[in-house]
Amino acid sequence: PFHDKCMEECLDITDTEFGLLTGPTFAVSSIVMSIVWGWLADYWYRVYILFFGLVVWSLATTFSSIVYTFWHLAILRVVLGIGQAAVNPTGYSLLSDFFRSERHSRVLSLFSAMVFT
């Protein structure tokens, strides 16, 4: 795709660095922080956690558009994973509170489908 070539040329990164940006830098931070956000969601106000995660996610996405080095983008991908990780644990929990148990399957399956699109 276009963005692959543009990223490699604009940032002057290797295929290995591109692979790190699209894989581990985001995935590892997201996996680890999902556990942390889930634990916090059990003890703290979930709407605040979700809001904070969305703000972090949005800022990281915005700043990703103005970086010029691999390391800056790698750091922002980690931050992006941290912010995005707040969505699932808080989202599932809040949706379970908002809908009757007869509708949980439908609502949670729609949420699951939308998270990955």
C-alpha positions in Angstrom: 0.0 0.0 0.0 0.9 3.6 -0.4 1.5 4.3 3.3 4.1 1.6 3.5 6.3 3.1 0.8 5.7 6.6 2.1 6.7 5.7 5.7 9.8 3.9 4.5 10.9 6.8 2.3 9.8 9.7 4.5 11.3 8.3 7.7 14.2 6.5 6.0 13.5 3.3 7.9 14.4 -0.3 7.2 12.0 -3.2 6.7 12.9 -4.4 10.2 12.2 -1.1 11.8 8.9 -0.9 9.9 8.0 -4.4 11.2 8.8 -3.2 14.7 6.5 -0.2 14.3 3.6 -2.2 13.0 4.0 -5.1 15.5 5.7 -5.3 18.8 5.9 -1.6 19.8 2.1 -1.3 19.7 1.1 -4.9 20.6 3.3 -5.4 23.7 2.3 -2.0 25.3 -1.4 -2.7 24.5 -1.4 -6.2 26.0 0.4 -5.1 29.2 -1.7 -2.0 29.7 -5.0 -3.9 29.0 -4.3 -5.8 32.2 -3.5 -2.6 34.1 -6.5 -0.8 32.8 -8.7 -3.8 33.6 -7.5 -3.9 37.1 -8.0 -0.1 37.5 -11.5 -0.4 36.1 -12.5 -2.7 39.0 -11.5 -0.1 41.5 -11.9 3.3 39.9 -14.5 5.2 37.9 -14.5 3.5 34.5 -15.7 6.5 32.5 -12.6 8.5 33.6 -10.3 5.6 32.6 -12.0 5.4 29.2 -11.8 9.2 28.7 -8.1 9.3 29.7 -7.3 6.4 27.3 -9.1 8.0 24.4 -7.3 11.3 25.1 -3.9 9.5 25.1 -4.8 7.5 22.0 -6.0 10.6 20.2 -2.9 12.7 21.1 -0.5 9.9 20.1 -2.3 9.5 16.8 -2.1 13.3 16.2 1.6 13.5 17.1 2.4 10.5 14.9 1.6 12.6 11.9 4.3 15.1 12.6 7.3 12.9 13.5 10.4 12.6 11.4 12.4 9.8 13.1 11.9 6.1 13.7 12.4 6.5 17.5 9.9 9.2 17.9 7.3 7.2 16.0 8.2 4.1 18.0 7.6 5.9 21.3 4.3 7.2 20.0 3.3 3.7 18.9 3.9 2.6 22.5 1.8 5.5 23.8 -0.9 4.7 21.3 -1.0 1.1 22.6 -1.3 2.4 26.1 -4.3 4.6 25.2 -6.0 2.1 23.1 -5.7 -0.6 25.7 -8.2 1.3 28.0 -11.0 0.8 25.5 -11.7 -2.9 25.8 -11.8 -3.5 29.6 -13.8 -0.3 30.3 -16.0 -0.7 27.2 -17.1 -4.2 28.0 -17.7 -3.4 31.6 -19.7 -0.2 30.8 -21.8 -1.9 28.1 -22.6 -4.7 30.5 -24.0 -2.1 32.9 -26.0 -0.2 30.3 -27.8 -3.2 28.7 -30.0 -5.9 30.1 -28.4 -9.4 30.4 -30.6 -10.7 27.5 -28.9 -8.3 25.1 -25.3 -8.7 26.4 -24.4 -11.2 23.6 -25.5 -9.0 20.8 -24.2 -5.8 22.2 -20.8 -7.2 23.2 -20.4 -9.0 19.8 -21.1 -5.7 18.0 -18.6 -3.9 20.2 -16.0 -6.6 19.5 -16.5 -6.3 15.8 -16.2 -2.5 15.8 -13.1 -2.4 18.0 -11.1 -4.1 15.2 -12.3 -2.1 12.3 
